[in-house]
Amino acid sequence: MVLPFVNMSVDPENEYFSDGITEEIINALTTVEGLKVIARTSSFAFKNKNIDVRTIGDQLGVSTVLEGSVRKAKNRVRITAQLISTNDGTHFWSKNFDRDLEDIFAIQDEISVQIADKIRENFGHLNIQEHLIKEPTQNMEAYDLYLKGRYQHLMWDGAGIRNSVDLYEKCIKIDPSFALPYFGLGYSYAMYGSWGNNKALLQLSKEYLSKGFKLDKKSYIGYFGKATLLFWGQWDFINGHTFFQKAIELNPSYTEAEEGLCELYTAVGFFEKALWHADNILKINPLSPNHYFTKANIHYLNEDYTKALECIETSLSINPGFTHPIALKQLCLILTKEYGKLNDFLDETPLAERPEECRVLYKLVNPEDEIDIDISRVSSMIKEDSGGTLFPWQLFLLVHLDKHEMALDFLEENIRMRTGQIINFMNIPLLKPLHQYQRFQNLLQTTFRKELLPPDPKEHLEVAPPKALMSVAEIDMVLEMLGKEMLHEKWFQNPSLSLRELAENVNISSNKLSWLLNEQIGQNFNEYINTLRLENFKEKALNPANSHLTLLALAYESGFNSKSVFNTFFKKAEGMTPKAWVKSNQM
């Protein structure tokens, strides 16, 4: 897990820069297949909170945490980073980087590769590319503007998106060859245009995405933006599905794209598949209120209101001001006939959607409840409704006033306009009274007929076991070389020996050596090297010629560079302290 790097710059407004560095490192590490990296949303839940890494490890199920700081001054940047075990708080690795700002991508790449290396050395085999970050632009002013735009974009509110659009456009003017701001604009205009069927904005989205892809054909952010435009803007389920899948293939840890896929499966009624993806997302982004809302919405549309309310409460515990689960909770309490809870919730929640309409809708849906609610204003409520809410309260009121033809007119128009959550109309519980009408069935057929839907995968394909990276002959040759050279050259006595250095010594790639140690010897790099060091220590400790040396001195001579690492590894291997072992073996 990568904790948000602390902004140590004199100017507090440089927060966008430290956040951007953090996000880039997270994104880089997610490209390492097999490495679990907690997503940005969950990582940033710990921003500005002084929480012990052991607590974070327990909460998120991670074994290591990267923390650091960024200091930016004029054209110089200083980044400090340290990799920490969540088991006992020990440091695996730490380093300071002092560079010119023009070297920022090289620094990010170096940090990311070294982190991946240290995780591989301590926890098991990973295939790591030589470089994890490529230079997206050579113009530092454009990159700085992009980070500012991205910082605003990730506010995920109207003001933030508007500010990001302005910054992305300035970025493009400075460097028209920089692909990322085009994708940022493409996504922003797709979302703006989708919630109101603004064809001009949707066209802008299409144009910016097209320009971005001319510059970078392998951008998962770009494919996510394209999928968003197709799914939300055009209700194109097949192509939206294709491009969400493409984004996920390029970055399996990109939870925004998988959530989009989940929402698509929800809209077309593939609830089992949608729930599988919702649960998968939460494994790497367990503190995202939005993902819990997405899961709650699946349960709501599947009429499992108890589970929906559980997810809603989790979402609100993470972000009490998140309006989506607030509005969904109102609907669930109507459908579970819990007026007391609903009334209290409306009174206590300033951000509740249309509280007066909500109470009236409760009475219309549950007429048998003897509660004192004035429904005389319901007709004027319908006329006064100007939209702008997550859920169509006007439509719900029409349905449960038995004004079904008017309700169908409203539904038909909003399907034509492709308005927000109306995309789920096939399974919205409060629209059930409309199911009896041929007009409703025609709308279903027009929108969701089989040829307009992606395939419904009922089962998940088994993941094929990874292929061997080396032939039997190559394995035997390297094992023989390791055995001889470790015996004669004692490479393990080098306290700073790394996997990459050892791989160079035996003339194979670090990926192959990592695979060989884990698959053929059954140890990660550190276990393998420390086992050799331990055997060397025991030999030295029992040699009378070394009786004048302390046990710690012998441990250092054997290659250990830390007293705590030596003692911990020894006790784990032998079940006793070094002193007790020596005493028992000298008798």
C-alpha positions in Angstrom: 0.0 0.0 0.0 1.2 3.5 -0.9 0.3 6.1 1.7 -0.2 9.7 0.4 3.2 11.4 0.3 3.4 14.3 2.7 3.8 17.8 1.1 6.9 19.2 2.8 7.1 22.2 0.4 7.0 25.8 1.8 3.9 26.4 -0.3 0.9 24.4 1.0 -0.7 24.6 -2.4 1.9 22.2 -3.7 -0.4 19.5 -2.2 -1.5 18.6 -5.8 2.1 17.8 -6.6 2.7 15.4 -3.7 -0.7 13.8 -4.4 0.2 13.4 -8.1 3.5 11.7 -7.3 1.7 9.3 -5.0 -0.9 8.4 -7.6 1.8 7.9 -10.3 3.7 5.4 -8.0 0.4 3.6 -7.2 -0.4 3.3 -10.9 3.1 2.1 -11.7 3.0 -0.6 -9.1 -0.3 -1.8 -10.3 1.3 -2.8 -13.6 3.4 -5.5 -11.8 1.3 -8.6 -12.3 0.6 -10.5 -9.1 1.3 -7.5 -6.8 -1.7 -6.4 -4.7 -1.7 -2.7 -4.6 -4.4 -0.9 -2.6 -6.2 1.6 -4.9 -5.9 5.4 -4.6 -9.3 6.0 -2.9 -8.5 3.6 0.0 -4.9 4.9 0.3 -6.0 8.5 0.5 -8.5 7.7 3.2 -5.4 7.8 5.5 -4.2 11.2 4.3 -3.2 13.5 7.2 -4.0 10.8 9.7 -1.3 9.6 12.1 -2.2 5.9 12.2 0.3 3.2 13.1 1.2 1.1 10.0 0.3 -2.1 12.0 -3.3 -0.8 12.3 -3.4 -0.1 8.6 -2.1 -3.6 7.8 -4.8 -5.2 10.0 -7.5 -3.0 8.4 -6.6 -3.5 4.8 -4.8 -6.9 4.8 -1.5 -5.6 3.5 2.0 -6.6 4.5 3.9 -3.5 3.6 3.3 0.2 3.4 5.3 2.8 1.5 5.3 6.3 3.0 7.3 9.3 2.1 7.4 13.1 1.5 7.9 15.5 -1.3 9.6 18.9 -1.1 9.4 21.0 -4.3 11.3 24.3 -4.6 11.7 26.1 -7.9 13.3 23.6 -10.3 14.4 21.1 -7.6 12.5 18.3 -5.9 13.4 16.1 -3.0 11.5 12.9 -2.4 12.0 10.6 0.6 10.5 7.1 0.7 10.5 4.2 3.1 9.0 0.7 2.8 7.7 -0.6 6.1 6.5 -3.9 7.4 3.0 -3.8 8.8 3.8 -6.8 10.9 6.3 -5.2 13.3 7.0 -1.7 11.8 10.5 -2.5 10.6 11.9 -0.7 7.6 12.8 -2.9 4.5 14.2 0.0 2.5 14.5 3.8 2.6 16.1 6.3 0.3 16.3 10.0 -0.5 16.1 11.4 -4.0 17.4 14.9 -4.8 16.9 15.8 -8.4 16.0 18.5 -10.9 12.3 18.7 -11.6 13.0 17.6 -15.2 14.0 14.2 -13.8 10.6 13.7 -12.0 9.6 10.7 -14.2 13.0 9.0 -13.7 12.6 9.4 -10.0 9.1 8.0 -10.0 10.3 5.1 -12.1 13.3 4.4 -9.9 11.2 4.5 -6.7 8.6 2.2 -8.2 11.1 -0.4 -9.5 13.0 -0.4 -6.2 9.8 -0.9 -4.2 8.7 -3.8 -6.4 12.2 -5.3 -6.1 12.2 -5.2 -2.3 8.7 -6.7 -2.1 9.8 -9.5 -4.5 13.0 -10.1 -2.4 11.0 -10.4 0.8 7.7 -12.0 -0.2 7.9 -14.0 -3.4 8.3 -14.0 -7.2 7.1 -11.2 -9.3 7.9 -10.4 -13.0 9.1 -6.8 -13.0 9.7 -4.8 -16.1 12.9 -2.8 -16.4 10.8 0.4 -16.3 7.4 1.0 -14.8 6.8 4.6 -15.7 7.3 6.2 -19.1 7.7 9.9 -19.7 4.3 11.2 -20.8 5.6 14.7 -21.7 8.9 16.6 -21.8 7.2 19.8 -20.9 7.3 20.2 -17.1 4.9 23.2 -17.1 2.3 21.1 -18.9 2.9 18.2 -16.5 2.5 20.5 -13.5 -0.8 21.8 -15.0 -2.0 18.3 -15.6 -1.3 17.3 -11.9 -3.3 20.4 -10.9 -6.2 19.4 -13.2 -6.1 15.8 -12.0 -6.1 17.0 -8.4 -9.3 18.9 -9.1 -10.8 16.1 -11.2 -10.4 13.7 -8.3 -12.7 15.9 -6.1 -15.5 14.2 -8.1 -17.8 17.1 -7.7 -19.2 19.8 -10.1 -16.7 22.5 -9.1 -13.8 20.1 -9.3 -14.7 18.8 -12.8 -15.2 22.4 -14.1 -11.8 23.5 -12.7 -10.1 20.4 -14.1 -11.6 21.1 -17.6 -10.0 24.6 -17.5 -6.6 23.2 -16.4 -6.6 20.4 -18.9 -7.4 22.8 -21.8 -4.5 25.1 -20.7 -2.3 22.0 -20.5 -3.1 21.1 -24.1 -2.3 24.6 -25.3 1.2 24.3 -23.8 1.9 20.8 -25.1 -0.5 19.5 -27.7 1.4 16.2 -27.9 0.6 15.3 -24.2 -2.1 12.6 -24.3 -3.4 12.5 -20.7 -5.2 15.9 -20.6 -7.1 14.9 -23.8 -8.4 11.8 -21.9 -9.2 13.9 -18.8 -11.3 16.2 -21.0 -12.9 13.3 -22.8 -14.0 11.7 -19.5 -15.2 15.0 -18.0 -17.3 15.9 -21.0 -18.7 12.3 -21.2 -20.0 12.6 -17.6 -21.3 16.1 -18.1 -23.0 15.2 -21.3 -24.5 11.9 -20.1 -26.4 13.5 -17.2 -28.7 15.6 -19.5 -28.2 14.2 -23.0 -26.1 17.2 -24.0 -25.1 16.2 -27.5 -22.6 19.0 -27.9 -20.7 17.9 -24.8 -20.9 14.2 -25.8 -19.4 15.2 -29.2 -16.6 17.1 -27.5 -15.9 14.0 -25.4 -15.7 11.9 -28.6 -13.3 14.4 -30.2 -11.0 14.7 -27.3 -10.8 11.0 -26.8 -10.0 10.5 -30.4 -7.2 13.0 -30.2 -5.8 11.3 -27.1 -5.8 7.9 -28.8 -3.8 9.3 -31.7 -1.1 10.1 -29.2 -1.4 7.0 -27.0 -3.2 3.9 -28.2 -2.6 1.9 -25.0 -4.0 4.2 -22.3 -6.3 2.5 -19.8 -7.5 5.9 -18.7 -8.4 6.6 -22.3 -10.3 3.3 -22.7 -12.2 4.0 -19.5 -13.2 7.5 -20.8 -14.4 5.9 -24.1 -16.4 3.2 -22.3 -18.0 5.9 -20.1 -19.0 7.9 -23.2 -20.5 4.8 -24.9 -22.2 3.3 -21.8 -23.6 6.4 -20.0 -23.8 8.8 -22.9 -25.2 6.4 -25.6 -26.4 3.3 -23.6 -24.2 1.3 -26.0 -23.9 -1.8 -23.8 -21.8 -3.9 -26.2 -19.1 -1.4 -27.1 -19.2 0.0 -23.5 -18.5 -3.5 -22.3 -15.7 -4.0 -24.8 -13.8 -0.8 -23.7 -14.3 -1.3 -20.0 -12.8 -4.7 -20.5 -10.0 -3.2 -22.5 -9.2 -0.8 -19.7 -9.2 -3.6 -17.2 -6.9 -5.7 -19.3 -4.4 -2.9 -19.5 -4.6 -2.3 -15.8 -6.4 -5.0 -13.7 -6.2 -2.8 -10.6 -8.0 0.2 -12.1 -11.1 0.0 -10.0 -12.9 2.9 -11.7 -13.1 0.9 -14.9 -14.2 -2.3 -13.1 -16.9 -0.3 -11.3 -18.1 1.0 -14.7 -18.3 -2.6 -15.9 -20.1 -3.5 -12.7 -22.7 -0.7 -13.3 -23.1 -1.9 -16.9 -23.9 -5.5 -15.7 -26.3 -4.0 -13.2 -28.2 -2.0 -15.8 -28.7 -5.1 -18.0 -29.7 -7.3 -15.0 -26.6 -9.5 -14.8 -26.6 -9.2 -11.0 -24.5 -12.2 -10.2 -21.7 -11.0 -12.5 -22.1 -7.4 -11.1 -21.8 -8.6 -7.5 -18.7 -10.6 -8.4 -17.0 -7.5 -9.7 -18.2 -5.3 -6.8 -16.6 -7.8 -4.4 -13.5 -8.0 -6.5 -13.1 -4.2 -6.5 -13.5 -4.0 -2.8 -10.5 -6.4 -2.3 -8.2 -3.7 -3.6 -10.2 -0.6 -2.8 -11.9 -1.5 0.5 -12.4 2.1 1.7 -14.2 3.5 -1.3 -17.7 4.8 -0.4 -18.6 4.8 -4.1 -17.9 1.1 -4.5 -20.1 0.3 -1.5 -22.8 2.4 -3.0 -22.5 0.5 -6.3 -22.8 -2.8 -4.4 -25.8 -1.4 -2.4 -27.5 -0.4 -5.7 -27.2 -4.0 -7.0 -28.9 -5.4 -3.9 -31.6 -2.7 -4.1 -32.4 -3.5 -7.7 -32.4 -7.2 -6.9 -34.8 -6.4 -4.0 -32.5 -7.5 -1.3 -33.0 -4.4 0.9 -31.3 -5.8 4.0 -28.0 -6.2 2.2 -28.5 -3.0 0.4 -28.8 -1.1 3.7 -25.7 -2.9 5.1 -23.7 -1.6 2.2 -25.2 1.9 2.5 -24.2 2.1 6.2 -20.6 1.1 5.3 -20.5 3.7 2.6 -21.8 6.4 4.9 -19.4 5.4 7.7 -16.6 6.1 5.3 -18.1 9.4 3.9 -21.2 10.6 5.9 -21.7 13.4 3.3 -21.9 11.2 0.2 -25.3 12.0 -1.2 -25.8 8.8 -3.4 -26.1 6.3 -0.5 -28.2 8.9 1.4 -30.8 8.9 -1.4 -30.7 5.2 -1.8 -31.3 4.7 1.9 -34.4 6.7 1.6 -35.8 4.4 -1.1 -34.8 1.3 0.8 -36.6 2.5 4.0 -39.7 3.1 2.0 -39.6 -0.4 0.6 -38.9 -2.0 3.9 -41.9 -0.1 5.5 -39.8 1.5 8.2 -41.4 4.9 8.5 -40.0 5.6 12.0 -36.4 5.1 10.8 -37.1 7.0 7.6 -38.6 10.0 9.4 -35.7 10.2 11.8 -33.2 9.9 9.0 -34.9 12.7 7.0 -34.9 14.9 10.1 -31.3 14.2 10.9 -29.8 14.4 7.4 -29.6 17.8 5.8 -28.4 16.2 2.5 -31.5 14.0 2.1 -33.1 14.1 -1.4 -36.6 15.7 -1.5 -37.6 14.9 2.1 -41.3 16.1 1.6 -41.7 14.0 -1.6 -40.0 11.1 0.2 -42.6 11.1 3.0 -45.5 11.4 0.6 -44.1 8.5 -1.6 -43.9 6.4 1.6 -47.6 6.9 2.2 -48.5 6.2 -1.4 -46.4 3.0 -1.5 -47.6 1.9 2.0 -51.2 3.1 2.3 -52.0 0.6 5.0 -49.6 2.4 7.4 -51.6 4.6 9.7 -49.3 7.6 9.7 -50.2 11.3 9.5 -48.8 12.5 6.2 -50.5 15.2 4.2 -50.5 14.2 0.5 -52.6 17.0 -0.7 -49.6 18.8 -2.3 -48.5 15.8 -4.3 -49.7 17.2 -7.7 -47.9 20.4 -7.2 -44.8 18.5 -6.1 -44.8 16.8 -9.4 -45.2 20.0 -11.3 -42.5 21.8 -9.3 -39.9 19.0 -9.7 -37.1 20.4 -11.8 -34.8 17.3 -11.7 -31.2 17.5 -10.5 -31.5 14.6 -8.2 -30.1 11.1 -8.3 -33.5 9.3 -8.4 -36.6 10.3 -10.4 -39.0 11.3 -7.5 -41.5 12.8 -10.0 -41.7 9.5 -11.8 -42.1 7.5 -8.6 -45.0 9.8 -7.4 -46.8 9.5 -10.8 -46.5 5.7 -10.7 -47.9 5.4 -7.1 -50.7 8.0 -7.7 -51.8 5.5 -10.4 -51.1 8.1 -13.2 -49.6 5.3 -15.2 -49.9 6.8 -18.7 -48.2 10.0 -17.5 -45.6 7.9 -15.8 -44.9 6.0 -19.0 -44.7 9.3 -20.9 -42.1 10.5 -18.4 -40.2 7.3 -18.5 -40.2 7.2 -22.3 -38.9 10.7 -22.5 -36.1 10.1 -20.0 -35.1 6.9 -21.8 -34.9 8.9 -25.0 -32.8 11.5 -23.1 -30.7 8.7 -21.5 -31.0 10.3 -18.0 -28.8 9.0 -15.3 -30.1 6.2 -13.1 -33.1 5.7 -15.5 -30.7 3.3 -17.2 -31.7 0.8 -14.5 -35.4 1.0 -15.3 -35.8 -2.7 -16.1 -35.3 -3.6 -12.4 -36.2 -0.4 -10.4 -38.6 -1.8 -7.8 -40.8 1.3 -7.6 -41.7 0.9 -11.3 -43.2 -2.5 -10.9 -46.8 -1.3 -11.4 -45.8 -0.3 -15.0 -44.7 -3.8 -15.9 -48.3 -4.7 -16.9 -48.4 -2.3 -19.8 -47.3 -3.1 -23.3 -45.6 0.3 -23.6 -43.3 -0.7 -20.8 -42.5 -4.0 -22.3 -41.8 -2.3 -25.6 -39.4 0.0 -23.9 -37.6 -3.0 -22.4 -37.4 -4.7 -25.8 -36.1 -1.6 -27.5 -33.4 -1.0 -24.9 -32.4 -4.4 -23.7 -33.1 -6.9 -26.6 -30.6 -9.7 -26.7 -28.6 -8.4 -29.7 -27.9 -5.1 -27.9 -26.4 -6.8 -24.8 -22.9 -8.2 -24.1 -22.7 -12.0 -23.6 -23.8 -13.1 -20.1 -20.8 -15.0 -18.7 -22.2 -17.3 -16.1 -18.9 -18.6 -14.9 -15.4 -17.2 -14.5 -12.7 -18.8 -16.5 -10.0 -20.6 -14.5 -6.7 -18.8 -14.6 -4.1 -20.9 -16.3 -1.0 -21.7 -14.2 2.0 -19.5 -15.1 4.5 -21.0 -17.5 8.0 -22.0 -16.5 10.5 -19.2 -17.2 13.4 -21.5 -17.7 14.1 -24.9 -19.3 15.2 -27.9 -17.2 18.7 -27.7 -18.6 18.9 -24.0 -17.7 17.5 -24.6 -14.2 20.1 -27.3 -13.5 23.0 -25.1 -14.9 22.0 -22.1 -12.7 21.5 -24.2 -9.6 24.9 -25.8 -10.0 26.5 -22.4 -10.5 24.8 -21.0 -7.5 25.9 -23.9 -5.3 29.6 -23.6 -6.4 29.9 -19.9 -6.2 28.1 -19.5 -2.9 30.5 -22.1 -1.5 33.6 -20.5 -3.0 32.9 -16.8 -3.4 30.4 -16.6 -0.6 28.3 -13.9 -2.3 25.9 -14.0 0.6 28.4 -12.3 2.9 27.8 -9.0 1.0 25.3 -7.3 3.3 23.9 -5.2 0.4 23.5 -8.0 -2.0 20.3 -7.6 -4.1 18.4 -10.0 -6.3 19.4 -8.0 -9.4 23.1 -8.1 -8.4 23.0 -11.9 -7.8 21.2 -12.4 -11.2 24.0 -10.5 -12.9 26.6 -12.7 -11.2 24.9 -15.9 -12.7 24.2 -14.1 -16.0 20.4 -14.5 -16.0 17.5 -11.9 -15.7 16.3 -11.0 -12.2 12.8 -12.2 -13.2 14.2 -15.7 -14.0 16.3 -15.9 -10.8 13.3 -14.8 -8.7 11.2 -17.5 -10.3 13.9 -20.1 -9.9 14.3 -19.4 -6.1 10.6 -19.4 -5.4 9.5 -22.3 -7.7 12.5 -24.6 -7.5 14.1 -23.9 -4.1 10.9 -22.8 -2.4 12.3 -19.6 -0.9 12.1 -16.0 -1.7 15.5 -14.2 -2.2 15.9 -13.0 1.4 15.0 -16.4 2.8 17.5 -18.0 0.5 20.3 -15.6 1.2 19.6 -15.4 5.0 19.6 -19.2 5.2 23.1 -19.3 3.7 24.1 -16.5 6.1 22.7 -18.5 9.0 24.5 -21.7 8.2 27.7 -19.6 7.8 27.1 -18.0 11.2 26.5 -21.4 12.9 29.8 -22.7 11.5 31.7 -19.6 12.7 30.0 -19.6 16.1 31.0 -23.2 16.8 34.6 -22.6 15.7 36.8 -22.1 18.8 39.0 -19.8 16.8 36.2 -17.3 16.9 35.6 -17.4 20.6 37.0 -13.9 21.0 34.2 -12.4 18.8 30.7 -11.6 19.8 27.8 -13.4 18.2 26.6 -10.2 16.6 30.1 -9.6 15.1 29.9 -13.2 13.6 26.4 -12.4 12.3 27.7 -9.3 10.5 30.7 -11.3 9.1 28.2 -13.7 7.7 26.3 -11.0 5.8 23.5 -9.9 8.2 23.4 -6.1 8.3 20.8 -5.7 11.2 20.7 -7.1 14.7 16.9 -7.3 14.7 16.8 -9.1 11.3 19.4 -11.6 12.4 17.7 -12.4 15.7 14.3 -12.6 14.2 15.4 -14.9 11.3 17.5 -17.1 13.7 14.6 -17.6 16.1 12.2 -18.3 13.3 14.6 -20.9 11.8 15.8 -22.6 15.0 13.1 -21.9 17.5 15.5 -20.3 20.0 17.8 -17.4 20.4 21.4 -17.5 18.9 22.9 -17.5 22.4 20.7 -20.5 23.5 21.5 -22.4 20.3 25.3 -21.9 20.7 25.1 -23.0 24.3 23.1 -26.1 23.4 25.5 -27.1 20.6 28.7 -26.6 22.6 27.7 -29.2 25.2 
